Structures are given as C-alpha cells and as structure tokens.
C-alpha cells in the first residue's frame, strides 16, 4: 500500500487557478489537487504557461498589419502589449 499524501489527494471541489482571455469569453483553469493548483498557479505567475488556439474561419484573413512580422516559414508574429503585459501572437493560414 502506497500512502496518498494530502497534497495529491483530490479536493472536494476543483479550485479556480486562472481565467484565460478575460477580455473575451475565455475559460477557467482549475486544479483538482492542492499540488496541481500550486503548480498551475506558478506557471501563470512566472509566465511559463503556453496557450495554443485553433480556429476555423469563414473567408480569408486580412493581410498582417504594419505592427506584425512574417517569419521565413510563413508564421505571422504580432507583439502587442495588452494590459501592460507582453502579448505575442503567432499565426498562419494552414489551408
């Protein structure tokens, strides 16, 4: 028998950790254990969390604006501050 530490034991209710993309509809990241909640919180606090989004569009996206760059492999890069924090977006058309 392996003892389960209280830190890794599921909490009665998942604990909210972070609200992603608050200015839009966004979503809430939750931790199910104390250890997971601490680890997730630290990832957002120290800006280690990486987010990936995929979108299906109807139509063709507009050409990148003047505040963006395009890399050799076709990725468009937009580096724009949002709420006094760096917000880097990389995107490209897949099909």
SEMI-310947 format. One record per residue (C-alpha): residue number from 1; z negated, x, y negated; residue in one letter. Coordinates in Angstrom, 2 decimals. Each point is the difference from the previous one (the first is absolute). Layout:
N
+-----+---------+---------+---------+------+
! pos !      pz !      px !      py ! code !
+-----+---------+---------+---------+------+
! NUM !       Z !       X !       Y !    A !
...
+-----+---------+---------+---------+------+
***
This chain:
95
+-----+---------+---------+---------+------+
! pos !      pz !      px !      py ! code !
+-----+---------+---------+---------+------+
!   1 !    0.00 !    0.00 !    0.00 !    X !
!   2 !    1.02 !    1.30 !   -3.40 !    X !
!   3 !   -2.26 !   -1.19 !   -2.80 !    X !
!   4 !    1.81 !   -1.68 !   -2.89 !    X !
!   5 !   -1.16 !    1.27 !   -3.36 !    X !
!   6 !   -0.76 !   -2.57 !   -2.65 !    X !
!   7 !    2.61 !    1.68 !   -2.21 !    X !
!   8 !    2.82 !   -0.88 !    2.43 !    X !
!   9 !   -1.33 !   -3.40 !    1.01 !    X !
!  10 !    2.06 !   -2.92 !   -1.38 !    X !
!  11 !   -1.57 !   -1.67 !   -3.02 !    X !
!  12 !   -0.61 !   -3.76 !    0.01 !    X !
!  13 !    2.61 !   -0.40 !   -2.73 !    X !
!  14 !    2.80 !    2.43 !   -0.94 !    X !
!  15 !   -0.82 !    1.79 !   -3.26 !    X !
!  16 !    2.61 !   -0.03 !   -2.82 !    X !
!  17 !    0.93 !    3.57 !   -0.92 !    X !
!  18 !    2.92 !   -0.14 !   -2.43 !    X !
!  19 !    2.43 !   -2.45 !   -1.59 !    X !
!  20 !    3.55 !    1.35 !    0.21 !    X !
!  21 !    2.43 !   -0.82 !   -2.79 !    X !
!  22 !   -2.39 !   -2.14 !   -2.01 !    X !
!  23 !    2.59 !   -0.78 !   -2.74 !    X !
!  24 !    2.15 !   -1.71 !    2.65 !    X !
!  25 !   -1.03 !   -2.24 !    2.88 !    X !
!  26 !   -1.22 !    3.08 !    1.90 !    X !
!  27 !   -2.26 !    0.08 !    3.03 !    X !
!  28 !   -3.55 !    1.02 !    0.86 !    X !
!  29 !   -0.89 !    2.98 !    2.22 !    X !
!  30 !   -3.15 !   -0.61 !    2.05 !    X !
!  31 !   -2.17 !    2.12 !    2.28 !    X !
!  32 !   -1.34 !   -1.42 !    3.26 !    X !
!  33 !   -2.68 !    2.68 !    0.50 !    X !
!  34 !   -2.21 !    1.94 !   -2.42 !    X !
!  35 !    1.79 !    3.23 !    0.88 !    X !
!  36 !    3.43 !   -1.56 !   -0.59 !    X !
!  37 !   -1.12 !   -1.49 !   -3.32 !    X !
!  38 !   -1.27 !    3.39 !   -1.24 !    X !
!  39 !    3.12 !    1.83 !    1.22 !    X !
!  40 !    2.40 !   -2.53 !   -1.58 !    X !
!  41 !   -1.94 !   -0.01 !   -3.28 !    X !
!  42 !    0.21 !    3.78 !   -0.20 !    X !
!  43 !    3.76 !   -0.04 !    0.61 !    X !
!  44 !    0.51 !   -2.25 !   -3.02 !    X !
!  45 !   -2.60 !    1.78 !   -2.15 !    X !
!  46 !    1.65 !    3.39 !    0.50 !    X !
!  47 !    3.55 !   -1.46 !   -0.12 !    X !
!  48 !    0.82 !    1.03 !    3.58 !    X !
!  49 !    1.22 !   -3.43 !    1.13 !    X !
!  50 !    3.78 !   -0.27 !    0.24 !    X !
!  51 !    1.69 !   -3.39 !   -0.12 !    X !
!  52 !    3.44 !   -0.85 !    1.35 !    X !
!  53 !    1.83 !   -3.22 !   -0.83 !    X !
!  54 !    3.25 !   -1.42 !    1.29 !    X !
!  55 !    1.92 !   -2.76 !   -1.76 !    X !
!  56 !    2.96 !   -2.16 !    0.83 !    X !
!  57 !    2.03 !   -0.72 !   -3.12 !    X !
!  58 !    2.61 !   -2.56 !   -0.80 !    X !
!  59 !    2.57 !    1.93 !   -2.03 !    X !
!  60 !    0.40 !    3.62 !   -1.05 !    X !
!  61 !   -2.79 !    1.81 !   -1.87 !    X !
!  62 !    0.79 !    1.17 !   -3.52 !    X !
!  63 !    0.68 !    3.67 !   -0.57 !    X !
!  64 !   -3.14 !    2.07 !   -0.65 !    X !
!  65 !   -1.25 !   -0.02 !   -3.59 !    X !
!  66 !   -0.23 !    3.06 !   -2.22 !    X !
!  67 !   -3.63 !    0.66 !    1.04 !    X !
!  68 !    0.98 !    0.63 !    3.63 !    X !
!  69 !    1.58 !    2.86 !    1.94 !    X !
!  70 !    2.15 !    0.08 !    3.14 !    X !
!  71 !   -0.59 !    2.61 !    2.71 !    X !
!  72 !    2.71 !    1.73 !    2.04 !    X !
!  73 !   -0.64 !   -2.27 !    2.97 !    X !
!  74 !    0.47 !   -3.19 !   -2.04 !    X !
!  75 !   -3.60 !   -0.95 !   -0.76 !    X !
!  76 !   -0.67 !   -1.32 !   -3.50 !    X !
!  77 !   -3.28 !    1.18 !   -1.53 !    X !
!  78 !   -1.85 !   -1.86 !   -2.74 !    X !
!  79 !   -3.18 !    1.63 !   -1.36 !    X !
!  80 !   -1.64 !   -2.45 !   -2.35 !    X !
!  81 !   -3.68 !   -0.29 !   -0.96 !    X !
!  82 !   -1.62 !   -3.36 !    0.73 !    X !
!  83 !   -3.46 !   -0.79 !   -1.35 !    X !
!  84 !   -0.52 !    3.70 !   -0.88 !    X !
!  85 !    0.78 !    1.13 !    3.57 !    X !
!  86 !    3.09 !    1.69 !    1.33 !    X !
!  87 !    2.24 !   -2.46 !    1.86 !    X !
!  88 !    2.86 !    1.68 !    1.86 !    X !
!  89 !    2.65 !   -2.18 !    1.62 !    X !
!  90 !    2.70 !    1.35 !    2.32 !    X !
!  91 !    2.75 !   -2.35 !    1.07 !    X !
!  92 !    3.49 !   -0.11 !    1.38 !    X !
!  93 !    2.47 !   -2.55 !    1.31 !    X !
!  94 !    0.10 !    0.14 !    3.80 !    X !
!  95 !    2.96 !   -2.31 !    0.59 !    X !
+-----+---------+---------+---------+------+
***
